[in-house]
């Protein structure tokens, strides 16, 4: 039996632990906040298959169709998945990329559709279609509840024998040239494999084993605005034409975040639990009202901030590192939640068999930043990069 230490109990760490335990590994997950101190509880938790690379789209589609849609059967408990439909709204700058990517997605069996602005307006009467040249649409997509998702994943992992301990890891432990465990506030823990699923904290932990990772922390701000009672819900949207993403919430709000044109880089990964900046909140409301006119004067309810883990190409670092015994699952750059179930399955298989099911994932290791083989879709989006 393989002894695996997973550091970090957010959605990726919990999914990895679940799949490892399901496959018979002896798993312990270490996280002082049980997954609630990092990005996952502050995630937009948007579930959609639209991506600019085929492998990311496949992971998202598997996560939707084999996990989120059948969560009670596959995992147990609830994840709060709500099907609203998802639309990717593009102006003329990204219109050709949207058309090309929808063709790629359809060729892989995903039922994405292209909509004209008039068709989009008929589908979602609440929105104004100003500045939109084309939209992609996914009927089966929507959003989940991030807290419910990690709680149910952790419970499912525990039912299969995984253990969760509220311990903070301060360093990796090496023995004979490989990572052989971790150092915690309660002493050292030994394992055959250590998985770092620690978001923006990953570089400083990897550095204790002499490994440098090109992950930088950047602040993200997300706001909730109260929806009027005559607007019970609306589409979940990535609105690159308007530089926001938005989705409804179960408590009659709309969550809004922005693809900020310039990153707000942080000196360190420690989370900022304060409210978003006042000017950011005001600008978010302007952009929300531009897309959904009925919310132009929506009251601001609350907001949240945290540190994202950003890589140079906006894609995660996955799989075995240059240091034997250490596997990585970090650098999500704000787009990990919707792919996390399938990612956890791939990481577990990779650890236990030596290879992922999808060979393309082997290009996601940290070595790509040494060779210069960064991950790019054939048709990336100028406004938001890989998102």
N, C-alpha and C positions, 0 to 999 in steps of 0.2 A: 504494500500500500504506500502511495506517495504522500509525503507530508508537505502540505502547501500552506504558506503564510500569505494571506492577502492583506495588504495594508490599504485601508480605505474602504468604507462601507457605503459609498454612494451607489448610484444605480449600476455603474459598470462593475465596481468591486463586488456588489451583492449578486449581480447576475453571474459573474465569474465563479463566485463561491457556490451558488446554487448548482451550476452545471458541473463543477468539479465534484461536489458532494454526490450529485446524481450519478456520476460516473464511478463512484467508489473511492475517491481520494479522501484522505484525512485532512480537513480544512479548518483553519482558525482564521478569523477576520479580526484585525485590530484597528480600532478607531475610537478615539475618546468621546466622540459625539454621535456614534452609531449611524453615521451617514448624514447627519443633519447640520454639520458645521461647514459644508462646502457648497458646491454649485447645485447639486441635485434639488434640494428643496426650493431653490430660487430659480429653477429652470422654467422656461416657457412651456416645456413638455409637449412640444408640437410633434405630432405623429404624421409623417408624410414620406412618400417615396421619392420625391423630386430631388435629384442630385445630379451633378455634372459628370460623375464617373460611374461606370456600370457596377463596380463592386460595392460602392457605397449605397447605390440604389437597391441592389440585391439584398444587402444587409437590412436596409430599412423596410423593404417589402416583406422579407421573412419575419422581421420583428412585428410588423402589422398583422400579417395574415396567420402566422403560426403562434403568436403570443398575445398581443394586445386584444385582438378580436375574440380570443378564446381563453382569456386569462384565468377565469375560475376553474376551467378544466385543466389547462396546461400547468399553471403555477399554483392556483388555489388562492382564495381570498379575492380582493378587488384591487384594480389599478385605476379605477375612475375613467377608463377610456370612454370618450364621448365622440361619436361620429358627427361631425359638422360639415364635412367636405372641406377641402383645402384648395386654395388658388394661389398660384405664383403670378404676380402682376408685374409686367415689364413695360418700360417705355421703349422708344425706338432704339435706344442704345443697346439694349439686351434682347430685342425682339428675335433676331436671327438665332441667337444662342438658345432661347426658349424653344423655338421651333425645332432646332436640331436635337436638343436634349429630349423633347417629347418623342421625337421619332426613335431615338435610342431606347427610351424607356418602353415604348410600345413594342419594339422589336424584341424586347426581353420579357414580354408577356404582361406588362403593367398597363392597366386600362386608362392611362392618362389621356386627357382630351385637350385640344386647342380650342380656345374660345375667342371670338372677336369681342370688342368692348360692348357691343349691343347684346350679344349672347350672354356675356357676364352680367350685364344689368338686368336681363330677364331672369337669370338664375338667382341673383341676389339683389332684390330691389332696394335694399337699404343703402347700397354703396353708390357713390358717384364714380364714374369711369374716366374722369379727367386725367390726362397724361398717360393713359394706358393704351399701348399699341396692340398687345396680345396678352393672353393669360393662359396658363395651363391649369387644368382642373382635375382633382382626384375625389371622386364621390365617397370613397370608403375611409378617407383620412379624417383627422381631427386632433384631439389632444387627450392627455391623461393627467391624473393627479400625481405629482411627483412624490409626495409623502406616502400616499397609499401604495405606490409602486414599490418603493424600497422596503416598506414594512412587510408587504406580502412576499417579496423576494427573500427577505431575511428569514421570515417564518418558514417558507418552503425549504430554504437551505438547512435550517435547524432541524426540520422534520427528517431530513436526509443525513443528519449527523454533523453538520457544520456547527462550529462554536463561534460566538461573537463575544469579544471582550473589549471593555472600554479602557483601552490603553493607548497612550501616545507613543509612537515610535520615534526615536531620536537619531538612530543611525542604523546602517546595515552592518552585519557581522560577517567578516571574511575568514575563510579557513582554506589553506592550500590553494590560493588563487581563485577561489569561487565564493560567491555569496552563500552563506550557510545559516543565515538567520538574521534576527534583528535585535536591536537593543531598545528596551522600553523602560519606563519609569519603575517597572516592577522586575527589572532584570532582563537577561537575554532569553530569547526564544529561538530554538533551532528548527530548521526545516530543510527539506530537499530543494524546494523552490520558493522564492519570494516574488510576489507580484506587487508592483507599485501601481495602485489605482488612486493616486492621491492628488490629482489635479495640479494646481499651481504650486503645491508643496513638493512635487516630484523632483525637480532639479536639485534642491538642497539635500534630499535624502539620497539620491543617486550619487551626489558628489562625495558622500562619505565612503563610497567604494571606488572613488577615483573616476567616475563616469560623468562627463559633461553633456548636458542635454540642452538643445536650443529652444527651450520653452521660456517664454516671458509672461509675467502676470500683467493683466490689463483689467481695468475696472469696467464693469457693465452695470447699467441702471435699467430697472424695469418698473413700470408704473401700472396701477389699477385705477380705472375711471369707472364711475357708476353708470350703468346703462339705463336709459329710460324704460319704463314699464311697457311701453308699446313697442319695444324692440327686444323680444324675449331671447333672441340669439342671432348669430350671423356666421358667415364663413370664417374659418381660420385662414389667415393670409400671410404670405411673405410679399410685402408690397415694395419691391425695389424701385418702382416708379416714384414712390413717396418716401423712401428711406425709412420704413418702419416694418415691423412684423406685429401681428395682433391676433388675438383669439378671444372668444368669450370664456367666461368662467361660470361655474355652477352657482355662484352667489350674486348674479346679476351685475357683474362687472365685465370690463374688457381689459385684458392685459395687453400692454403696449411696450415694446422695446425698439431700440433703434440700431441700425447698422451704421454706427458713427463713422463719418468719413476719415477721422483721425483717431487712432487708439489713444486712450488715456492710460499710459503705461504706469505701473506701480513699482516702487522700490523693492517690495517684497510681497509674499502671497497672503499675508494675514488679511482676513476678510474685513470689509467695511460694512457693518451692519446698520449704518445710518440711513436716513432717507435720501433719495436722489436729490440732485441739485435743483433749486427752484426754477432756474431758467430751462433746465432739461425737462422738467415737468410741464412747464408752460409750452415749450416747443412741441413736446409730445402731443399735447392737446390740440394744438393747431394742425398738426399732421393727421391726427385721428379725425378731426372734424372735416378736413379736406377729403378724406375717403368715406367717412360715414357722417353725413351732414347732421343727422339727428343727435350726434354726440359732440357737436361743436362746443357746447357749453356744459359738458358732463362734469360733475363734481369729481375732484381727485380724492380717492379714498386712502391709498397708502402706496408705498413703493419699497423696493428692496435693491440692494447692491451686493456684489461679490466680485472676487477675482477670477477671471477666466485664465486658462492655460493655453497660450497662443504659440503655434509653431510657424516657421517661415512660409510653409505652403498651406497652412490652415487645415492640415489633416493630422490625425493622431499618430503617435508613436506606439506601435503594437509589437508584441512578441518578444522573443529572446533578445537580450542586450548583448553588448560586447563582453560583459562580465558573466561568466558561467553561473548559472543558478538564479539569475535575476531576469524576470520578465517585466515588461512595461505595458501600461495601458493608460496613457496620458497624452496631453496636448490636443484636447478635443476642440479647442478654438470655438466653443459655443455650440457644437452640433452633435453631441454624443448621445443625448437621451433617447431619441427615437430609434437608434440602432443598437442600444445597449443589450436587449435580450439576445439577438443573434451574435453580437460581439462576444458576450460571455460564453456562448456555446463554442465559438471559434477559439477563444483563448484557452478554454478547458481542453479542447481537443489538441491544440498546439502543445500544451504543457505535457499532456499524458501520452501523446503518440509521436510528437516531434514535428508535426506539420498541421497547418489549418486545412479545413475542407476546401477553402478557396485559395488556390496557389497565389492569386494576385495579392493576397494580404502579406506575403513575404516581402513585398516592396515597401511596406509600411514600417519596417524596422528603422532604428535610429541610424543605421549605416547609410541611408540615402542622403543624409546631410553631409557626409564625408565624400561620397561619390558625385554629388550634385544631381542625382536622379530624383528631383522633387516630383511630387504627385500633382499632375494637372489633368483636368478633363480636356477633351477635345474642344469643348465649347464652354469656357468659363464665363462667369458674369463679371462685368467690369465694376459694378457698384458694390457688390458684396463678396467678391472672390468666390470661394467654394460654396457659399451658402445660397 
